[in-house]
C-alpha cells in the first residue's frame, strides 16, 4: 500500500507540472490494456465491465492520459456494489476526444461530488474491493485533465454511482508554413 501511495503521489505531482512535449494519442488504444489489466478485479467483485471504444485522438502526454484512464476505471470498480456495472466509452466529437466512465455504486450526495476530486477525500465505506485506496484517484484525474486543458464533468446517478466525462480540446492545427521561411530554406538548398 505504501508503494501504491508513493506511485499515486508521484503521478499527481508530475501531472500538476503540466504537459511537456505534447504527442498524439488515441484514448481507445490506451484504454484497451487498462481494461484488460482490470478485468480480473472486476470479475472478482462481480462487476460487469463493458467498453465501447471508438477512436478518440488527442494531443498531450500519453503516459498521463493512460494514468487518467487507469484511475477512472480503478475508481469505478472500487466504488461500486456487488453485481454492479462499469461502462467505458471513448469517442470523437467536433474534433474533441472524449472518455466517459459510468458506474453503479453507493449514492453520492450531489454536494459532495467536488470534494471527491480533492486529494485524500473518501466517502463512506460502501466499496466492493478489499483494497482501501488513498483518496487520490480522482484528484489525479482532475490534475491530468487540467494539465491537458480538458473539461472534466461528474454527475451523480440517482440510483448510485457517478458519470464522469473528460473532454480533451481538439489538437491544435499546425501553423501554415510562412512563405518567407519556406523560400529561405529552399534558397539554402534545404
VEXDREN-2710 file (C-alpha; in Angstrom, 1 decimal):
% VEXDREN-2710
k/r/px/py/pz
1/UNK/0.0/0.0/0.0
2/UNK/2.9/2.4/0.7
3/UNK/4.3/1.8/-2.8
4/UNK/0.9/2.4/-4.3
5/UNK/0.6/5.7/-2.3
6/UNK/4.0/6.8/-3.4
7/UNK/3.2/6.0/-7.1
8/UNK/0.0/7.9/-6.8
9/UNK/1.7/10.9/-5.3
10/UNK/4.4/10.9/-8.0
11/UNK/1.7/10.8/-10.7
12/UNK/-0.2/13.6/-9.0
13/UNK/3.0/15.7/-8.8
14/UNK/4.0/15.0/-12.4
15/UNK/0.5/15.8/-13.7
16/UNK/0.5/19.1/-11.8
17/UNK/3.7/20.1/-13.7
18/UNK/1.7/20.0/-16.9
19/UNK/2.4/18.5/-20.3
20/UNK/6.0/18.9/-21.6
21/UNK/6.3/17.9/-25.2
22/UNK/2.8/17.0/-26.5
23/UNK/2.4/13.9/-28.5
24/UNK/-0.6/12.4/-30.3
25/UNK/-2.5/9.6/-28.7
26/UNK/-5.7/7.7/-29.1
27/UNK/-7.8/7.2/-25.9
28/UNK/-9.3/4.0/-27.3
29/UNK/-5.9/2.4/-27.8
30/UNK/-4.7/3.5/-24.4
31/UNK/-7.9/2.1/-22.8
32/UNK/-7.6/-1.4/-24.1
33/UNK/-4.7/-2.5/-22.0
34/UNK/-6.0/-0.6/-19.0
35/UNK/-9.3/-2.6/-19.2
36/UNK/-7.5/-5.9/-19.8
37/UNK/-5.4/-5.4/-16.7
38/UNK/-8.5/-4.7/-14.6
39/UNK/-10.8/-7.4/-15.9
40/UNK/-9.8/-9.8/-13.2
41/UNK/-10.6/-7.3/-10.4
42/UNK/-14.0/-6.6/-12.0
43/UNK/-14.8/-10.3/-12.2
44/UNK/-13.6/-10.9/-8.6
45/UNK/-16.0/-8.2/-7.4
46/UNK/-18.8/-9.4/-9.7
47/UNK/-18.9/-6.2/-11.7
48/UNK/-19.8/-6.2/-15.3
49/UNK/-17.2/-4.3/-17.2
50/UNK/-18.3/-3.1/-20.7
51/UNK/-16.5/-0.9/-23.2
52/UNK/-17.4/0.9/-26.4
53/UNK/-14.0/2.2/-27.7
54/UNK/-14.3/4.3/-30.8
55/UNK/-11.1/6.2/-31.9
56/UNK/-10.6/9.4/-29.8
57/UNK/-7.5/11.2/-30.9
58/UNK/-5.9/13.9/-28.7
59/UNK/-2.6/15.7/-28.1
60/UNK/-0.8/15.7/-24.9
61/UNK/1.2/13.3/-22.6
62/UNK/0.2/9.7/-23.5
63/UNK/1.5/8.4/-20.1
64/UNK/-0.6/10.9/-18.2
65/UNK/-3.6/10.1/-20.3
66/UNK/-3.1/6.4/-19.5
67/UNK/-2.9/7.3/-15.8
68/UNK/-6.1/9.2/-16.2
69/UNK/-7.8/6.2/-17.7
70/UNK/-6.4/3.8/-15.1
71/UNK/-7.6/6.0/-12.2
72/UNK/-11.1/6.4/-13.7
73/UNK/-11.5/2.7/-14.2
74/UNK/-10.0/1.8/-10.8
75/UNK/-12.3/4.3/-9.1
76/UNK/-15.4/2.9/-10.9
77/UNK/-14.6/-0.6/-9.9
78/UNK/-13.5/0.2/-6.3
79/UNK/-16.5/2.4/-5.5
80/UNK/-19.2/0.0/-6.7
81/UNK/-21.6/-2.6/-5.5
82/UNK/-21.5/-6.4/-6.0
83/UNK/-23.2/-7.2/-9.2
84/UNK/-22.7/-3.6/-10.4
85/UNK/-21.6/-2.2/-13.7
86/UNK/-18.9/-0.1/-15.2
87/UNK/-19.2/1.3/-18.7
88/UNK/-16.3/2.9/-20.5
89/UNK/-16.8/4.9/-23.8
90/UNK/-14.3/6.7/-26.0
91/UNK/-15.4/8.9/-28.9
92/UNK/-14.5/11.8/-31.1
93/UNK/-17.0/14.7/-31.4
94/UNK/-16.3/18.0/-33.1
95/UNK/-12.6/17.2/-33.1
96/UNK/-12.6/16.6/-29.3
97/UNK/-11.5/13.3/-27.8
98/UNK/-13.9/12.1/-25.1
99/UNK/-13.7/9.4/-22.4
100/UNK/-16.7/8.7/-20.2
101/UNK/-16.9/6.3/-17.3
102/UNK/-20.2/5.4/-15.7
103/UNK/-20.6/3.1/-12.7
104/UNK/-23.2/1.9/-10.4
105/UNK/-22.3/2.2/-6.7
106/UNK/-23.3/3.9/-3.5
107/UNK/-25.4/7.0/-3.7
108/UNK/-23.1/10.1/-3.7
109/UNK/-24.6/13.3/-2.3
110/UNK/-24.6/15.9/-5.0
111/UNK/-22.9/18.5/-2.7
112/UNK/-20.0/16.0/-2.1
113/UNK/-19.0/15.5/-5.8
114/UNK/-16.5/18.4/-6.0
115/UNK/-14.8/17.2/-2.8
116/UNK/-14.1/13.8/-4.4
117/UNK/-11.6/15.5/-6.8
118/UNK/-9.5/16.8/-3.9
119/UNK/-6.6/14.8/-2.6
120/UNK/-7.2/12.3/0.2
121/UNK/-11.0/12.5/0.1
122/UNK/-13.1/9.4/0.6
123/UNK/-16.8/9.0/1.1
124/UNK/-18.1/6.2/3.3
125/UNK/-17.2/2.6/3.2
126/UNK/-19.5/1.3/0.5
127/UNK/-16.9/-0.5/-1.6
128/UNK/-16.7/-3.8/-3.2
129/UNK/-12.9/-4.0/-3.3
130/UNK/-10.9/-5.1/-0.3
131/UNK/-8.2/-2.5/-1.2
132/UNK/-8.9/0.7/0.7
133/UNK/-7.5/3.3/-1.7
134/UNK/-6.0/6.6/-0.5
135/UNK/-8.4/9.1/-1.9
136/UNK/-6.0/10.2/-4.7
137/UNK/-7.5/8.6/-7.8
138/UNK/-10.0/11.3/-8.8
139/UNK/-7.5/14.1/-7.7
140/UNK/-5.1/12.6/-10.2
141/UNK/-7.8/12.6/-12.8
142/UNK/-8.5/16.2/-12.1
143/UNK/-4.9/17.2/-12.3
144/UNK/-4.3/15.4/-15.5
145/UNK/-7.4/16.9/-17.1
146/UNK/-6.2/20.3/-16.1
147/UNK/-2.7/19.7/-17.4
148/UNK/-4.3/18.9/-20.8
149/UNK/-6.8/21.8/-20.7
150/UNK/-9.5/19.2/-20.8
151/UNK/-13.0/19.6/-19.4
152/UNK/-14.0/17.3/-16.5
153/UNK/-17.6/16.8/-15.5
154/UNK/-19.0/14.5/-12.9
155/UNK/-22.7/13.8/-12.3
156/UNK/-24.3/11.7/-9.6
157/UNK/-26.6/8.9/-10.7
158/UNK/-29.8/8.9/-8.8
159/UNK/-29.6/5.1/-8.1
160/UNK/-26.0/5.4/-7.1
161/UNK/-22.6/5.8/-8.7
162/UNK/-21.2/8.5/-11.0
163/UNK/-21.0/9.5/-14.6
164/UNK/-17.5/11.1/-15.2
165/UNK/-16.6/12.6/-18.6
166/UNK/-13.3/14.1/-19.7
167/UNK/-13.3/16.0/-23.0
168/UNK/-9.9/16.9/-24.4
169/UNK/-9.6/20.0/-26.6
170/UNK/-9.1/19.5/-30.3
171/UNK/-5.5/19.1/-31.3
172/UNK/-4.0/22.4/-32.4
173/UNK/-3.6/22.6/-36.1
174/UNK/-0.1/23.0/-37.5
175/UNK/0.6/26.6/-38.4
176/UNK/0.8/27.2/-42.1
177/UNK/4.3/27.4/-43.4
178/UNK/5.3/31.0/-43.8
179/UNK/6.3/31.7/-47.4
180/UNK/9.3/33.7/-46.4
181/UNK/10.7/30.8/-44.3
182/UNK/9.9/28.2/-46.9
183/UNK/11.7/30.2/-49.6
184/UNK/14.7/30.9/-47.3
185/UNK/15.2/27.2/-46.6
186/UNK/14.8/26.5/-50.3
187/UNK/17.4/29.0/-51.2
188/UNK/20.0/27.3/-48.9
189/UNK/19.3/24.0/-50.6
190/UNK/17.3/22.6/-47.7
END
